[in-house]
Amino acid sequence: MQRSKDRDPNDAYFTPTDTIQDFLSVQNVLDPSMTIWEPACGSGNISKELATQGYTVHSTDLYNFGYGLSGVDFLNANMQKVDAIITNPPYTFAEEFISHALTQAPIVIMLLRLSFLESQGRARGLWKKHIPHRVYVCGKRPSMYKANYTGEKKGGFVAYAWYVWVRGSTEAKLEWIIDTGIEPTSP
């Protein structure tokens, strides 16, 4: 895969807080009694919002972005006794993150481009083996900024969705996150 010279070399694009809040307000698979692992925590936006809402969160990342335990390679790590994994994975390794996460926790949630649904390779491989329980399409396109971005922040240009897997579920449903009533906050 050829990478743009403007892309962050570590695929570090941080999730806006309102995108997390919107998802948490409509989802029905997580509850605050759960222990959650956020394995690509970046600057901690997802982890911080989960902690604010009462979840126990273990935050790790391969790189040090100032939050969580750094130096942890998720694809080679194991976390004992977590109820769920939620993250915005590096897009380059999204399929690997999903496959590994499904061996680690009964609930897996990944924020990915909506276009991740496409591709014959995933249709024949990942989707055939691991169909998502839910896909929550973000009604507002989030603005994903790379690490250390200092320019003007504008609206998002790419459609995203929260992909949710629940071990043992044979139900697959597409839903939209629209009009949650949550006012945007700064990332």
Disulfide bonds with the S-S distance in Angstrom:
none
